[in-house]
Amino acid sequence: MNLNIVVSLPIIAFSLLTFVAGLLGYEMKFTKFRASLVKTESVFDWIGIQAMFLSAVVYAGSLASTAGITLVEGLTWLRPGNVMAPLLGYVFGIPGCVGVAAGNLLADSFSGYYSVASVGGFLGNFILAYIPYRVLSDPPLTQVNAVLRYFLFVAAGSTLMCAYVIVGLFDLVLSAGITYPIPVVGGVPPPVQVLGEDALWGSLFTIIATNDFAMSLVAGPLIVASFRYFSEKGLFWKDRLGLFETERGRQRFLTSLFLIVVLSFVSYNLSIVFNVYGKIGRSEDYLGNLVGVLFFVAGVLGVVSVSTNSVKNRILSILIGSGSVDARALEVYLASRRDVLKTDVLDDEAGERLGTLVFSKTLQPNFGRLLRRVRVQTFIDDYVKHVMLYMMNSVCSVEEGPDSKSRIISIEECVICRGVSSDSPTCGLIAGFSRGLTKSFGEMKGEALAVSAVEVNCKACGDAACKVQLGWE
């Protein structure tokens, strides 16, 4: 047993322990040179399961679409797709780390590396995403010491750990004589690549370490640049804790992971049957890499879809299921809207009071942590719109107003002025309601927003839809 194997064994054991602990909801804590397993808050909600699937697809696609670029033949290359590992791990937490590991397994299944030794790639890429998840602060890389910690633990530490896990397990597999390929249903499996000690710990180890080091340096700025989007859309793992139901979440998560492993085997079989195994994700076959591009695009579109629907669905489920006075107050008000219009109640002021009530009783208690990260325009686009959709029982859309600090909220089938004819706009309630929500949002963030809301179109006046122009300073 050579020295490299001796060094790799504790790293492999640590990676395996960390992976199993993460799946069971635990993480390693180090205090005064003592290690212990600590129970963590659950992240195995439905969004986490989707995040794992999408991370796997995005990572597999990024690896396959950005084939290795050879720098020095037989010594080192760059595989730009690895830049996604720290990002996905940090943003999505354990689901993202597991997704990265599964994504590497998927990439192996059609790029020519699928074998028993793929377990090393699975664990190695898990740790490549896990270290940034544990090390990076919230928000990320905002101070000098955070940058230094990232360089030490992520750029240097996680890349060396990844290289030792992958090459160490590969060496152990070869030493044990496990050189037979994984069987193929309906085809002949290709032979497993066998490497000598020099090739393993010389060329392969150097390639993995140098590539992951370089890609981790690129990943740092990428994380900083994309963090606002992910956090505002409710995808950052810390902001989802306690927000979504997690009943039987771990069981579903493990089932989903099993399905991805099965999918990798199916992909391995199909790629051999269709004679594309070992061609996709290789620098000499860029046409074949278009399949990887499609994987990557599909994964990115999936992330965008989840980010635009997760918070919306949760807002609606909280409002619909709350049964509280604040969530139902508007329904009672709307049920008597004609009487309200007859008595000439100040709809604008009543709407503002109602918007303030809904924010304080429903949005702030449930979405407070997340909302503190959100900009005003995002709050209106992703929150006000969906609250209005439920409260007004109509299709609601938001578009940019005359300037960057304004939005036009359109309600297609307004229940307030339905059946009403008027020479002037009659839906002041909507304007007041949107203003109350936005002002309360600003107050929660400690910002004294000057909010204006005016109904510029009304169906009661013959317009196609009721529209409110909402502005803030």
Secondary structure, DSSP 8 states (H G I E B T S, - for coil): --HHHHHHHHHHHHHHHHHHHHHHTEEEEEETTEEEEEE-----SHHHHHHHHHHHHHHHHHHHHS--EEEETTTEEE-GGGGHHHHHHHHH-HHHHHHHHHHHHHHHHHHT--STTHHHHHHHHHHHHHHHHHH--SSTT-SHHHHHHIIIIIIIIIHHHHHHHHHHHHHHHHHTT-------TTS---------HHIIIIIIHHHHHHHHHHHHHHHHHHHHHHHHHHHHTT-SGGGGTTTS--TTHHHHHHHHHHHHHHHHHHHHHHHHHTT-TTTTT-TT-TTTTHHHHHHHHHHHHHHHHHHHHHHHHHHHHHHHHH--HHHHHHHHHHHTHHHHHHTT--HHHHHHHHHHHHIIIIIHHHHHHHHTT--HHHHIIIIIHHHHHHHHTS-EEEEE-SSTTEEEEEESS-SSSTT---SS---HHHHHHHHHHHHHHHHHTT----EEEEEEE-GGGT-SSEEEEEEE-
